[in-house]
Amino acid sequence: LPPPFVSLAADPAVISPQDPTLLIGSSLVATCTVSPDFHLKAEDLYWTLNGRRLPAASYAALGPTTLSVALTRLNGSKQQSGDNLVCHSRDGGILAGSCLYVGLPPEKPVNITCWSKNMKDLTCKWAPGTEGETFLHTNYTLKYKLRWYGRDNTCQEYHTAGLYSCHIPKDLALFTPYEIWVEASNRLGVAVSDVVMLDILDVVTTDPPSDVHVSRVGDLEDQLSVRWSSPPALKDFLFQAKYQIQYRVEDSSEWKVVDDVGNQTSCRLAGLRPGTVYFVQVRCNPFGIYGSKKTGIWSDWSNPTAASTPRSERAAGGCDPKGGEQNTTLRRELKQFFGWVKKHAYGCSNLGIKLYDQWRVWLQKSHKTRNQV
């Protein structure tokens, strides 16, 4: 307890209404009444909203120690914690404050989608309605229950897959449909989504395929082989799987998707550029679990795996393809020429352009003979 000689002063002033909640577009008249102990009059006061002084034309003295302010066509609060309406003394001192909560009631949440990772949990996400922004703190609660029996349960782990999401980590039943819905509430009201019905077996996804290997196909300069393992977490369950591959060139951000992989765990990419590094990813869609008729949900993509195609012989010189072909032909002909020289020329004295011409004639003759045969 404070010592008896310390007097506890009353609040300097009181604002009414205190911390009101209003719809966007509303008007408000607020009053500030100063305690008699402070010897201040209405003309000694002024108002601010979020730190900005409100015009004196909106004030009215309602008594010797009471000053009002009229606010019209209010916009949504600039912050969810409310806008600060403050009554000041002439020297700038703060006498009293009130929070204005100006916004909209929540809309009905929409687009509820859910998925189960390896049938062990359930994550759901939703959208906050067509407008979304209420300008007020809006609380979202995901609720669920078994369709034909059982009590309402409330999800506890929010924001696990984005702002509007919740994760149920365990204790889920298989072979029984769930009812799932989202409730939105703020200072102006409550809105409830439509109920979604789902069976865990219909919304299973899995980890990305593991052990993705990308390798060359011998010396084939336009192909790569991709191999991977099926999702290990589902190996004990009856399910079908389909896979997708996407790949891109090292210096590009554009992925090409291979859709027709089916349920194989290997695939050959063809029509690639020689001597080029490619990044490859694989994903899995487990469907038909225990006979479910639903299409299944794609996993995330695996981490990118890189490999390069063999470098083309023709591109080795860095020239254009035609120039490369000419260089290769010239090298081959020179090799043949020097082989002919060893047989037909004696010594190096006459190794000149005439000898080369003689060789060309011999070469043409031998080509004709070969073609006739």
ROPA-822590 format. One record per residue (C-alpha): x, y, z. Coordinates in nm, 4 decimals, m for minus. Layout:
ROPA-822590
X Y Z;
...
//
This chain:
ROPA-822590
0.0000 0.0000 0.0000;
0.1274 0.3526 m0.0733;
0.2231 0.5698 0.2259;
m0.0655 0.7874 0.3530;
0.1058 1.1122 0.2465;
0.0947 1.0146 m0.1274;
m0.2330 1.1157 m0.2875;
m0.3376 0.9116 m0.5900;
m0.4463 1.1650 m0.8506;
m0.7589 1.0943 m1.0542;
m0.7334 1.0542 m1.4307;
m0.6725 1.3945 m1.5904;
m0.9705 1.3485 m1.8249;
m1.2217 1.0963 m1.9559;
m1.3100 1.0342 m2.3213;
m1.6510 0.9031 m2.4140;
m1.7234 0.6687 m2.5831;
m1.4202 0.4632 m2.4801;
m1.2747 0.2285 m2.7490;
m1.5844 0.2109 m2.9743;
m1.6227 m0.0285 m3.2690;
m1.7763 0.1256 m3.5811;
m1.8636 0.0304 m3.9370;
m1.6696 0.1994 m4.2174;
m1.8531 0.5169 m4.3216;
m1.9948 0.5808 m3.9728;
m1.9861 0.9156 m3.7919;
m1.8905 0.9719 m3.4281;
m1.9084 1.2499 m3.1712;
m1.6558 1.1984 m2.8899;
m1.6252 1.4091 m2.5740;
m1.3294 1.4865 m2.3479;
m1.4209 1.5942 m1.9913;
m1.1349 1.7256 m1.7767;
m1.1178 1.6478 m1.4032;
m1.1837 1.9591 m1.1848;
m0.8506 1.8969 m1.0069;
m0.6612 2.0117 m1.3190;
m0.8170 2.3561 m1.3576;
m0.8412 2.3301 m1.7362;
m1.1266 2.4655 m1.9446;
m1.2711 2.3415 m2.2741;
m1.0884 2.6146 m2.4662;
m0.7555 2.4808 m2.3314;
m0.8002 2.1455 m2.5142;
m0.7456 2.0021 m2.8623;
m0.7799 1.6600 m3.0361;
m0.5496 1.4400 m3.2456;
m0.6206 1.1229 m3.4482;
m0.3166 0.8985 m3.5061;
m0.0917 1.1938 m3.4163;
m0.2534 1.4444 m3.6566;
m0.4302 1.7451 m3.5085;
m0.7991 1.7558 m3.5921;
m0.9384 2.0888 m3.7222;
m1.0894 2.3248 m3.4629;
m1.3998 2.3570 m3.6838;
m1.4962 2.0036 m3.5746;
m1.4872 2.0960 m3.2010;
m1.7731 2.2117 m2.9762;
m1.7642 2.3140 m2.6076;
m2.0408 2.1203 m2.4297;
m1.9658 2.2737 m2.0893;
m1.6870 2.4609 m1.9132;
m1.4616 2.1485 m1.8950;
m1.5980 1.9342 m2.1838;
m1.4846 1.9549 m2.5476;
m1.6385 1.7379 m2.8224;
m1.5099 1.6471 m3.1680;
m1.7226 1.5312 m3.4624;
m1.5782 1.2685 m3.6992;
m1.7655 1.1871 m4.0210;
m1.7428 0.9144 m4.2885;
m1.4750 0.7206 m4.1036;
m1.2335 0.5078 m4.3062;
m1.1114 0.1638 m4.2003;
m0.8610 0.1647 m3.9143;
m0.5025 0.2097 m4.0293;
m0.3885 m0.0564 m3.7833;
m0.5712 m0.3593 m3.6427;
m0.4994 m0.2409 m3.2878;
m0.7275 0.0592 m3.3549;
m0.6796 0.4276 m3.4400;
m0.5649 0.6513 m3.1538;
m0.8023 0.9375 m3.0675;
m0.6292 1.1569 m2.8058;
m0.7364 1.4606 m2.6011;
m0.4513 1.7079 m2.5302;
m0.3956 2.0134 m2.3110;
m0.2814 2.3331 m2.4810;
0.0881 2.2585 m2.4038;
0.0629 1.9203 m2.5869;
0.0255 1.7020 m2.2764;
m0.1885 1.3896 m2.3177;
m0.4990 1.3966 m2.0973;
m0.6846 1.0869 m2.2223;
m0.7048 0.8488 m2.5154;
m0.9504 0.6163 m2.6872;
m0.9048 0.3512 m2.9614;
m1.1400 0.3638 m3.2595;
m1.1992 0.0261 m3.4253;
m1.3413 0.1016 m3.7690;
m1.3956 m0.1812 m4.0152;
m1.6250 m0.4479 m4.1546;
m1.7717 m0.7684 m4.0156;
m1.5948 m1.0809 m4.1437;
m1.7090 m1.2492 m4.4620;
m1.7824 m1.6190 m4.4941;
m1.4473 m1.8032 m4.5457;
m1.4310 m1.9861 m4.8812;
m1.2196 m2.2344 m5.0829;
m1.1362 m2.4803 m4.8055;
m0.8863 m2.7378 m4.9326;
m0.7166 m3.0099 m4.7268;
m0.4433 m3.2700 m4.7696;
m0.2978 m3.5510 m4.5600;
0.0767 m3.6218 m4.5652;
0.1196 m3.9993 m4.5788;
m0.2195 m4.0467 m4.4021;
m0.0664 m3.9335 m4.0717;
m0.2086 m3.5802 m4.0374;
m0.4364 m3.3238 m4.2038;
m0.3641 m2.9671 m4.3160;
m0.6353 m2.7327 m4.4418;
m0.6221 m2.3847 m4.5890;
m0.8915 m2.1373 m4.6896;
m0.9503 m1.7878 m4.8287;
m1.0984 m1.5117 m4.6075;
m1.3862 m1.4202 m4.8424;
m1.4209 m1.2108 m5.1562;
m1.3067 m0.8846 m4.9954;
m1.0867 m1.0319 m4.7244;
m0.9746 m0.7035 m4.5663;
m1.1917 m0.6124 m4.2650;
m0.9497 m0.3511 m4.1150;
m1.0055 m0.5209 m3.7774;
m0.8266 m0.8112 m3.6159;
m1.0203 m1.1144 m3.7406;
m0.9776 m1.4513 m3.5748;
m1.0173 m1.7723 m3.7805;
m1.0973 m2.1065 m3.6181;
m1.0927 m2.4373 m3.8082;
m1.3373 m2.6924 m3.6671;
m1.3907 m3.0572 m3.7589;
m1.5828 m3.3642 m3.6524;
m1.6598 m3.7156 m3.7706;
m1.9679 m3.7001 m3.9891;
m2.2094 m3.9308 m3.8095;
m2.0907 m3.9089 m3.4534;
m1.8343 m3.7383 m3.2346;
m1.8027 m3.3897 m3.0949;
m1.6709 m3.0712 m3.2536;
m1.2921 m3.0450 m3.2436;
m1.0906 m2.7253 m3.2807;
m0.7635 m2.7144 m3.4734;
m0.4743 m2.5710 m3.2695;
m0.1711 m2.5254 m3.5032;
m0.2349 m2.2227 m3.7287;
m0.0309 m2.0595 m4.0087;
0.1602 m2.3836 m4.0853;
0.0977 m2.3594 m4.4630;
0.0371 m1.9856 m4.5011;
m0.1649 m1.7143 m4.3298;
m0.5013 m1.8919 m4.3578;
m0.4158 m2.2522 m4.2705;
m0.4170 m2.4992 m3.9831;
m0.2534 m2.8374 m3.9140;
m0.4103 m3.1335 m3.7272;
m0.1103 m3.3532 m3.6377;
m0.2655 m3.6829 m3.5198;
m0.5608 m3.8909 m3.3963;
m0.7415 m3.8988 m3.7304;
m0.9760 m4.1770 m3.8348;
m0.9599 m4.3553 m4.1718;
m1.2597 m4.4863 m4.3681;
m1.4926 m4.2309 m4.2035;
m1.5757 m3.8919 m4.3574;
m1.5077 m3.5713 m4.1694;
m1.7057 m3.2475 m4.1663;
m1.4749 m2.9439 m4.1729;
m1.5601 m2.5739 m4.1526;
m1.4015 m2.2381 m4.0616;
m1.5445 m1.9676 m3.8334;
m1.4319 m1.6049 m3.8699;
m1.4960 m1.3520 m3.5910;
m1.4080 m0.9917 m3.5136;
m1.5527 m0.7015 m3.3117;
m1.8368 m0.6594 m3.5625;
m1.9599 m1.0153 m3.5979;
m1.9134 m1.3814 m3.6884;
m1.9254 m1.5613 m4.0255;
m1.9169 m1.9384 m4.0838;
m1.8012 m2.1157 m4.4022;
m1.9889 m2.3908 m4.5791;
m1.9132 m2.7381 m4.4423;
m1.6681 m2.9477 m4.6457;
m1.6982 m3.3258 m4.6362;
m1.3871 m3.5375 m4.6939;
m1.2302 m3.8762 m4.6304;
m0.8605 m3.8799 m4.5368;
m0.7974 m4.1533 m4.7991;
m0.9156 m3.9160 m5.0760;
m0.6699 m3.6350 m4.9971;
m0.3403 m3.8188 m4.9448;
m0.0182 m3.6684 m5.0679;
0.3335 m3.7877 m4.9977;
0.6938 m3.6815 m4.9709;
0.8648 m3.6166 m5.3054;
1.0234 m3.9237 m5.4698;
1.3599 m4.0026 m5.3119;
1.6934 m4.1131 m5.4594;
1.6521 m3.9209 m5.7852;
1.9473 m4.0034 m6.0122;
2.0182 m3.8419 m6.3496;
2.2859 m3.9971 m6.5715;
2.4119 m4.0012 m6.9302;
2.2942 m4.2614 m7.1782;
2.6334 m4.3797 m7.3069;
2.7671 m4.1278 m7.5581;
2.4214 m4.0159 m7.6762;
2.4639 m3.6424 m7.6733;
2.0891 m3.5543 m7.6706;
1.9640 m3.7852 m7.3916;
1.9671 m3.8291 m7.0126;
1.8293 m4.1147 m6.8003;
1.6277 m4.0339 m6.4843;
1.5637 m4.2902 m6.2069;
1.3940 m4.2544 m5.8671;
1.2326 m4.4527 m5.5831;
0.8621 m4.4674 m5.5031;
0.7502 m4.2923 m5.1785;
0.8782 m4.5088 m4.8894;
0.6143 m4.3891 m4.6397;
0.3370 m4.5545 m4.8441;
0.5085 m4.8836 m4.9253;
0.2759 m5.0809 m4.6924;
m0.0457 m4.9362 m4.8381;
m0.2426 m5.0368 m5.1467;
m0.2106 m4.7453 m5.3838;
m0.1280 m4.6481 m5.7399;
0.1217 m4.3793 m5.8253;
0.1797 m4.1546 m6.1205;
0.4849 m3.9393 m6.1674;
0.5775 m3.6159 m6.3394;
0.9215 m3.4901 m6.4386;
1.0254 m3.1333 m6.5027;
1.3634 m3.0209 m6.6298;
1.5396 m2.7004 m6.7328;
1.8671 m2.5841 m6.8778;
2.1145 m2.4507 m6.6207;
2.0925 m2.0881 m6.7386;
1.7116 m2.0820 m6.7776;
1.4263 m2.0488 m6.5272;
1.1725 m2.2117 m6.7591;
1.0812 m2.5699 m6.6720;
0.9572 m2.8242 m6.9274;
0.7137 m3.0830 m6.7884;
0.6994 m3.4498 m6.8922;
0.3449 m3.5641 m6.8146;
0.3238 m3.9158 m6.9567;
0.5584 m4.0971 m6.7162;
0.2766 m4.3090 m6.5658;
0.3722 m4.5364 m6.2757;
0.7254 m4.6133 m6.3949;
1.0180 m4.5123 m6.1746;
1.2520 m4.4303 m6.4631;
1.2348 m4.2238 m6.7762;
1.4618 m4.1163 m7.0606;
1.4718 m3.7503 m7.1632;
1.5450 m3.7063 m7.5343;
1.5932 m3.4128 m7.7717;
1.8312 m3.2340 m7.5323;
2.1162 m2.9990 m7.6219;
2.4653 m3.1555 m7.6328;
2.7202 m3.0446 m7.3728;
2.4546 m2.8813 m7.1547;
2.3818 m2.8997 m6.7804;
2.0198 m2.9863 m6.6985;
1.8358 m2.9683 m6.3654;
1.5692 m3.2365 m6.3138;
1.2894 m3.2734 m6.0555;
1.0299 m3.5477 m5.9999;
0.6982 m3.5495 m5.8116;
0.4463 m3.8166 m5.7196;
0.0679 m3.8430 m5.7075;
m0.0475 m4.1386 m5.4934;
m0.4062 m4.2248 m5.5836;
m0.6516 m4.5136 m5.5544;
m0.5464 m4.5759 m5.1932;
m0.7577 m4.8693 m5.0675;
m0.9765 m4.8228 m5.3754;
m1.0452 m4.4480 m5.3332;
m1.1947 m4.3017 m5.6515;
m1.0402 m3.9567 m5.6062;
m0.7587 m3.8328 m5.8302;
m0.5020 m3.7798 m5.5551;
m0.2805 m3.4799 m5.4762;
0.0645 m3.4096 m5.6213;
0.3585 m3.4057 m5.3816;
0.6107 m3.1234 m5.3779;
0.8888 m3.1485 m5.6359;
1.2064 m3.3304 m5.5347;
1.5221 m3.1245 m5.4867;
1.6823 m3.0471 m5.8264;
1.9378 m3.3034 m5.9479;
2.1902 m3.1928 m6.2115;
2.3671 m3.3766 m6.4944;
2.5189 m3.2754 m6.8289;
2.4753 m3.4262 m7.1731;
2.7957 m3.5366 m7.3558;
2.9640 m3.2677 m7.5644;
2.9151 m3.3018 m7.9390;
3.2300 m3.3769 m8.1466;
3.1189 m3.1232 m8.4022;
3.0706 m2.8534 m8.1427;
3.4095 m2.9189 m7.9803;
3.5873 m2.6405 m8.1709;
3.3262 m2.3856 m8.0688;
3.2582 m2.3081 m8.4360;
2.9280 m2.3185 m8.6140;
2.8255 m2.6723 m8.7249;
2.9198 m2.6182 m9.0915;
3.2639 m2.4907 m9.0045;
3.3110 m2.7868 m8.7694;
3.2216 m3.0297 m9.0473;
3.4724 m2.8649 m9.2846;
3.7495 m2.8846 m9.0223;
3.6794 m3.2532 m8.9592;
3.6815 m3.3291 m9.3354;
4.0089 m3.1399 m9.3852;
4.1784 m3.3268 m9.1004;
4.0614 m3.6602 m9.2398;
4.1834 m3.5740 m9.5923;
4.5246 m3.4537 m9.4687;
4.5663 m3.7817 m9.2806;
4.4875 m3.9749 m9.6004;
4.7213 m3.7471 m9.8008;
5.0216 m3.8069 m9.5771;
4.9499 m4.1802 m9.5859;
4.9541 m4.1664 m9.9719;
5.2746 m3.9601 m9.9693;
5.4571 m4.2301 m9.7763;
5.3665 m4.4823 m10.0496;
5.4163 m4.2700 m10.3651;
5.6755 m4.0060 m10.2860;
6.0459 m4.0772 m10.2316;
6.2044 m3.8131 m10.0148;
6.0659 m3.4653 m9.9464;
6.2131 m3.2644 m10.2433;
5.9016 m3.2764 m10.4559;
5.6510 m3.2536 m10.1671;
5.4679 m2.9460 m10.2962;
5.1373 m2.8330 m10.4421;
5.1866 m3.0445 m10.7605;
5.2161 m3.3581 m10.5513;
4.8992 m3.2600 m10.3643;
4.7163 m3.2156 m10.6978;
4.8339 m3.5621 m10.8120;
4.6943 m3.7058 m10.4899;
4.3575 m3.5350 m10.5442;
4.3367 m3.6954 m10.8907;
4.4188 m4.0356 m10.7407;
4.1568 m3.9814 m10.4711;
3.8861 m3.8967 m10.7291;
3.9723 m4.2093 m10.9329;
3.9557 m4.4324 m10.6288;
3.6146 m4.2781 m10.5367;
3.4803 m4.3554 m10.8884;
3.6070 m4.7120 m10.8719;
3.4476 m4.7592 m10.5284;
3.1152 m4.6205 m10.6494;
3.1151 m4.8498 m10.9553;
3.1727 m5.1530 m10.7322;
//
